Amino acid sequence: MIEKKGVGLNPASQIHYTDHLAVVCVIMDIPLMFLEEQDYQLGVKGYPGLKAIYQEYADFGPELLIANYDVLFMSDLWDRRTFHEKFGPLEEQYNKVLRNVHCPHGFSDKGFYLMKCAMEDITLIYGQNMIDQLKYYDVFKNLNQYVISGNYRYTYYKKHRAFYDKMIQDDVLSRFPKKQTTILYAPTWLDLEESTSFFDVYDDLIGKLPDHYNMIVKLHPRLELDDTPNYYRIVGKYEGKPNVMFLKDFPWVYPLLAHSDIYIGDMSSVGYDYLAFNRPMFFLNKQKRDANTDRGLFLFKCGVEVLPKDYSKIYSIIEKSLPSDQERFSAIRQEVYAYTFGEEQPFDAIKSAIIKAYQ
């Protein structure tokens, strides 16, 4: 059997996809194609073992892909029907069927995104939580092929821990004047469910940050487009605070999480990633949904929920919760992590399973 050639691809240059695609490409021993010079440089700099290639956008197109590759690995949502309509004439011309492996850019409780994942050609699924979500939304039956992958990004981080520890120290932590408790605030974007908390909580969360905390604000790349004037007004207002750092175009997640003492988020997939470290978590419930009955707030059981009426009291809530955090939430965080990502899998096993799916 002829070995099929694969390539990772980020056609819309979504920088946050790099952290997912790069690791999959390392596992599969295939290149990751970049169409933007800045993204290419970040890939070369920050992912040991990655075969990064730069493709001029002017020469990029469907025929270049099908002429040179058999399998695409992407994080963009591209349902298999539309995919093959797009490539159909070229598939006939080149006498091949182009396969597409969907690499989710993290796991979250966003139902609208998950339902679309079920329409991909081959879908990577982290574990049982994602399977149960697909069943909950009655789309599991729509899956064509899937591969259980586990949490390969965390495995990759652990393999290169020394490299990433130095990167975070040099590029992030060294910029704070004082070494002290670090909060990571990772808001999502203003998606179809208007999930982001960034434009609602910024003054209470960033503006009133106590001096004895450092805060890293990991800006979702799409926030800048959601409300451009307000985005720059907020960043401009607080970027001068010595204990606040805004990170833009920073794809690396697990290195940041490893060096964060407290997590604050909303509906971002970064929350599920943070479970690996079993540390205090606080969730901003912008839409005042019922976390006890809403499947879309499943992760909220792993930390303290903060409603909009209590945003102004968030630091007193944090201080009050920290002493009992491990007793209250340690066990459930470990349980939800295992449910979401399952057992750690060797990279060779993941690679073999994916090849079996597309052969």
C-alpha positions as CSV (number, residue, x, y, z in Angstrom):
1,M,0.0,0.0,0.0
2,I,1.4,3.4,-1.0
3,E,1.9,5.7,2.0
4,K,-0.3,8.8,1.8
5,K,1.3,12.2,2.1
6,G,-0.3,14.5,4.7
7,V,0.1,18.2,5.5
8,G,-1.2,20.5,8.2
9,L,-2.9,23.6,7.0
10,N,-4.3,26.8,8.5
11,P,-5.7,28.5,5.5
12,A,-7.3,31.5,7.3
13,S,-4.1,32.0,9.4
14,Q,-6.0,31.6,12.8
15,I,-3.0,31.9,15.1
16,H,-4.7,30.0,18.0
17,Y,-5.0,26.9,15.7
18,T,-1.2,26.6,15.5
19,D,-1.0,25.1,19.1
20,H,-3.2,22.2,18.0
21,L,-2.1,21.7,14.4
22,A,1.6,21.8,15.2
23,V,1.5,19.0,17.7
24,V,-0.6,16.8,15.4
25,C,1.9,17.4,12.6
26,V,4.7,16.4,14.9
27,I,2.9,13.2,15.8
28,M,2.2,12.4,12.2
29,D,5.7,13.5,11.1
30,I,4.2,15.7,8.4
31,P,4.8,19.4,7.6
32,L,2.6,22.3,8.8
33,M,2.1,24.8,6.0
34,F,2.0,28.5,6.9
35,L,0.7,31.2,4.6
36,E,1.8,34.1,6.8
37,E,5.5,34.9,7.6
38,Q,4.8,35.9,11.2
39,D,2.9,32.6,11.9
40,Y,5.7,30.6,10.2
41,Q,8.3,32.3,12.5
42,L,6.2,31.5,15.6
43,G,6.0,27.8,14.4
44,V,9.7,27.6,13.9
45,K,10.4,29.2,17.2
46,G,8.0,27.4,19.5
47,Y,7.4,23.8,18.4
48,P,10.4,21.4,18.7
49,G,10.3,18.8,16.0
50,L,7.9,20.6,13.8
51,K,8.5,20.6,10.0
52,A,7.3,24.2,9.3
53,I,7.0,25.2,5.6
54,Y,6.2,28.7,4.3
55,Q,4.0,29.0,1.2
56,E,3.5,32.2,-0.7
57,Y,-0.2,32.9,-0.6
58,A,-0.2,34.1,-4.3
59,D,0.8,30.5,-5.3
60,F,-1.5,28.7,-2.9
61,G,-4.7,27.0,-4.0
62,P,-6.7,23.8,-4.1
63,E,-4.6,22.4,-7.0
64,L,-1.4,22.8,-5.2
65,L,-2.8,20.8,-2.3
66,I,-4.2,17.9,-4.3
67,A,-1.2,17.7,-6.6
68,N,1.2,17.3,-3.6
69,Y,-0.8,15.7,-0.8
70,D,-3.4,13.1,0.0
71,V,-4.6,14.1,3.5
72,L,-5.2,17.5,4.9
73,F,-5.1,18.2,8.7
74,M,-7.1,21.3,9.6
75,S,-8.8,23.0,12.5
76,D,-11.2,25.0,10.3
77,L,-14.8,23.6,10.2
78,W,-15.3,22.2,6.7
79,D,-18.0,19.7,6.4
80,R,-17.2,16.7,4.2
81,R,-20.0,17.4,1.6
82,T,-18.8,20.9,1.0
83,F,-15.2,19.7,1.1
84,H,-15.7,17.2,-1.7
85,E,-17.8,19.6,-3.7
86,K,-14.8,22.0,-3.6
87,F,-12.2,19.4,-4.6
88,G,-14.5,17.1,-6.7
89,P,-13.3,18.2,-10.2
90,L,-9.6,18.1,-9.0
91,E,-10.2,14.7,-7.4
92,E,-11.4,13.4,-10.8
93,Q,-8.5,15.0,-12.6
94,Y,-5.8,13.6,-10.3
95,N,-7.7,10.3,-9.8
96,K,-7.6,10.5,-6.0
97,V,-9.9,11.2,-3.1
98,L,-8.5,13.9,-0.8
99,R,-9.1,13.1,2.9
100,N,-9.5,15.7,5.6
101,V,-8.7,15.2,9.3
102,H,-10.4,17.7,11.6
103,C,-8.2,18.7,14.6
104,P,-10.4,20.5,17.1
105,H,-8.8,23.6,18.6
106,G,-9.5,22.5,22.2
107,F,-12.5,21.1,24.0
108,S,-15.2,23.4,25.4
109,D,-18.9,23.2,26.2
110,K,-19.9,25.2,23.1
111,G,-22.6,23.1,21.5
112,F,-22.8,24.9,18.2
113,Y,-19.2,24.2,17.4
114,L,-19.4,20.6,18.5
115,M,-22.4,19.8,16.3
116,K,-20.4,21.0,13.2
117,C,-17.4,18.7,14.1
118,A,-19.7,15.7,13.5
119,M,-19.9,16.7,9.8
120,E,-16.2,16.5,9.1
121,D,-14.5,13.7,7.1
122,I,-12.4,12.3,9.9
123,T,-12.7,13.9,13.4
124,L,-10.2,13.7,16.2
125,I,-12.1,13.2,19.5
126,Y,-10.4,13.8,22.8
127,G,-12.4,11.4,24.9
128,Q,-15.7,10.3,26.4
129,N,-16.9,13.8,27.2
130,M,-16.9,14.8,23.6
131,I,-18.6,11.6,22.6
132,D,-21.4,12.2,25.1
133,Q,-21.8,15.8,24.0
134,L,-22.2,14.7,20.4
135,K,-24.9,12.2,21.6
136,Y,-26.5,14.9,23.8
137,Y,-26.9,17.2,20.7
138,D,-28.1,14.2,18.6
139,V,-25.3,14.5,16.1
140,F,-23.0,11.5,17.0
141,K,-24.8,9.5,14.3
142,N,-23.5,12.1,11.7
143,L,-19.9,11.2,12.3
144,N,-18.2,9.6,9.3
145,Q,-15.0,8.4,10.9
146,Y,-13.3,9.4,14.2
147,V,-10.2,8.7,16.2
148,I,-9.9,8.9,20.0
149,S,-6.8,11.0,20.5
150,G,-6.5,11.8,24.2
151,N,-4.8,15.0,25.4
152,Y,-1.8,14.9,23.0
153,R,-1.0,18.6,23.6
154,Y,-0.4,18.1,27.3
155,T,1.8,15.0,26.5
156,Y,3.8,17.1,24.0
157,Y,4.2,19.9,26.6
158,K,5.6,17.4,29.1
159,K,8.0,16.0,26.6
160,H,9.4,19.6,26.1
161,R,8.9,21.0,29.6
162,A,12.4,22.4,29.9
163,F,12.2,24.2,26.6
164,Y,8.8,25.8,27.4
165,D,9.7,26.7,31.0
166,K,12.6,28.7,29.7
167,M,10.3,30.3,27.0
168,I,7.7,31.4,29.5
169,Q,10.3,32.7,31.9
170,D,12.1,34.7,29.2
171,D,9.1,36.0,27.2
172,V,6.4,36.4,29.9
173,L,7.2,36.1,33.6
174,S,10.5,38.1,33.4
175,R,8.4,41.2,32.3
176,F,6.6,41.4,35.7
177,P,8.5,43.6,38.2
178,K,7.7,41.2,41.1
179,K,7.4,37.5,41.3
180,Q,4.0,36.8,42.9
181,T,0.8,34.8,42.6
182,T,-0.1,34.8,38.9
183,I,-3.7,34.8,37.6
184,L,-4.4,33.7,34.0
185,Y,-7.5,35.3,32.5
186,A,-8.4,33.6,29.2
187,P,-11.7,35.0,27.8
188,T,-13.2,33.4,24.7
189,W,-14.4,35.5,21.7
190,L,-17.8,37.0,21.0
191,D,-19.1,33.8,19.3
192,L,-22.5,32.8,18.1
193,E,-23.6,32.4,21.8
194,E,-21.9,35.8,22.7
195,S,-19.8,33.9,25.2
196,T,-17.0,36.3,26.0
197,S,-16.8,38.1,29.3
198,F,-14.0,40.4,28.2
199,F,-16.2,43.5,27.4
200,D,-18.3,43.1,30.5
201,V,-15.8,42.4,33.4
202,Y,-12.7,44.3,32.3
203,D,-13.0,47.1,34.8
204,D,-13.7,45.0,37.8
205,L,-11.2,42.2,36.9
206,I,-8.3,44.1,35.3
207,G,-8.8,47.6,36.6
208,K,-9.2,46.6,40.3
209,L,-6.5,43.9,40.3
210,P,-4.8,44.0,43.7
211,D,-1.1,44.8,43.8
212,H,-0.2,41.4,45.3
213,Y,-1.3,39.6,42.1
214,N,0.2,39.4,38.6
215,M,-2.3,38.9,35.8
216,I,-1.8,37.5,32.3
217,V,-4.7,38.3,29.9
218,K,-4.5,35.8,27.1
219,L,-6.4,37.6,24.4
220,H,-8.4,35.5,22.0
221,P,-7.3,36.5,18.5
222,R,-10.9,37.2,17.4
223,L,-11.7,39.6,20.2
224,E,-9.9,42.4,18.3
225,L,-12.5,41.9,15.5
226,D,-15.5,41.6,17.7
227,D,-15.5,45.2,19.0
228,T,-12.3,46.8,17.7
229,P,-12.7,50.3,19.3
230,N,-13.6,48.9,22.7
231,Y,-10.9,46.3,22.5
232,Y,-8.2,48.9,21.9
233,R,-9.7,51.2,24.5
234,I,-9.5,48.5,27.2
235,V,-6.0,47.3,26.3
236,G,-4.8,50.9,26.1
237,K,-6.3,51.8,29.4
238,Y,-4.6,49.0,31.4
239,E,-1.5,47.9,29.5
240,G,0.5,50.3,31.6
241,K,-0.3,48.6,34.8
242,P,2.9,46.9,36.0
243,N,1.2,43.7,37.2
244,V,-1.0,43.3,34.1
245,M,0.2,41.7,30.8
246,F,-1.9,41.4,27.6
247,L,-0.7,38.5,25.4
248,K,-1.7,38.7,21.8
249,D,-0.7,36.3,19.0
250,F,0.6,33.9,21.7
251,P,-0.5,30.4,20.7
252,W,1.2,28.4,23.4
253,V,-1.3,27.4,26.1
254,Y,0.1,24.6,28.3
255,P,3.3,26.5,29.1
256,L,1.2,29.4,30.3
257,L,-1.1,27.2,32.4
258,A,1.8,25.5,34.0
259,H,3.0,28.8,35.4
260,S,-0.4,30.2,36.4
261,D,-1.6,29.8,40.0
262,I,-5.3,30.8,39.4
263,Y,-7.5,30.5,36.3
264,I,-10.4,32.9,35.4
265,G,-12.4,32.2,32.3
266,D,-15.8,31.9,30.7
267,M,-16.5,29.4,27.9
268,S,-13.0,29.0,26.6
269,S,-11.5,25.6,26.0
270,V,-8.5,26.8,28.0
271,G,-10.5,25.9,31.1
272,Y,-10.6,22.2,30.2
273,D,-6.8,22.4,29.5
274,Y,-6.2,23.9,33.0
275,L,-7.7,20.8,34.7
276,A,-4.4,19.0,34.1
277,F,-2.9,21.2,36.9
278,N,-5.7,20.9,39.4
279,R,-5.5,24.5,40.6
280,P,-8.1,27.1,41.6
281,M,-10.6,28.0,38.9
282,F,-13.2,30.7,38.7
283,F,-15.9,31.0,36.0
284,L,-17.7,34.1,34.9
285,N,-21.3,33.3,34.2
286,K,-22.1,36.2,31.9
287,Q,-25.5,35.0,30.8
288,K,-26.6,33.9,34.3
289,R,-27.3,30.3,33.1
290,D,-28.1,27.6,35.6
291,A,-24.8,25.7,36.1
292,N,-26.7,22.9,38.0
293,T,-28.9,21.9,35.0
294,D,-27.2,23.4,31.9
295,R,-25.1,20.8,30.0
296,G,-23.3,23.7,28.4
297,L,-21.8,24.7,31.7
298,F,-20.5,21.3,32.6
299,L,-17.0,22.6,33.4
300,F,-18.3,25.1,36.0
301,K,-18.6,22.3,38.6
302,C,-14.7,22.4,38.8
303,G,-14.5,25.8,40.4
304,V,-16.3,28.8,41.7
305,E,-19.1,30.4,39.6
306,V,-19.2,34.3,39.6
307,L,-22.4,36.0,38.4
308,P,-22.4,39.5,36.8
309,K,-23.9,41.0,40.0
310,D,-20.8,39.8,41.9
311,Y,-18.1,40.9,39.4
312,S,-17.3,43.9,41.6
313,K,-16.6,41.5,44.5
314,I,-14.5,38.9,42.5
315,Y,-11.3,39.4,44.5
316,S,-13.0,39.0,47.8
317,I,-14.6,35.8,46.4
318,I,-11.2,34.5,45.3
319,E,-9.6,35.2,48.7
320,K,-12.5,33.6,50.5
321,S,-12.4,30.5,48.3
322,L,-8.7,29.7,48.1
323,P,-8.2,28.1,51.5
324,S,-10.8,25.4,50.8
325,D,-10.2,25.0,47.1
326,Q,-8.5,21.7,47.1
327,E,-10.9,20.2,49.6
328,R,-13.9,21.3,47.5
329,F,-12.8,20.8,43.9
330,S,-9.6,18.6,43.7
331,A,-11.5,15.3,43.2
332,I,-14.1,16.6,40.7
333,R,-11.4,18.3,38.6
334,Q,-9.5,15.0,38.4
335,E,-12.7,13.2,37.5
336,V,-13.7,15.7,34.8
337,Y,-10.2,15.7,33.3
338,A,-10.2,11.9,33.1
339,Y,-13.7,12.0,31.6
340,T,-12.7,14.6,29.0
341,F,-9.3,13.3,27.9
342,G,-9.0,9.7,29.1
343,E,-5.7,7.9,29.5
344,E,-2.6,9.3,28.0
345,Q,-1.8,7.7,24.7
346,P,1.6,7.1,23.0
347,F,2.1,9.2,19.9
348,D,2.8,6.1,17.8
349,A,-0.6,4.7,18.8
350,I,-2.4,8.0,17.8
351,K,-0.5,8.1,14.5
352,S,-1.4,4.5,13.6
353,A,-5.1,5.1,14.4
354,I,-5.2,8.2,12.2
355,I,-3.5,6.4,9.3
356,K,-5.9,3.5,9.7
357,A,-8.8,5.9,9.4
358,Y,-7.7,7.6,6.2
359,Q,-6.2,4.6,4.3
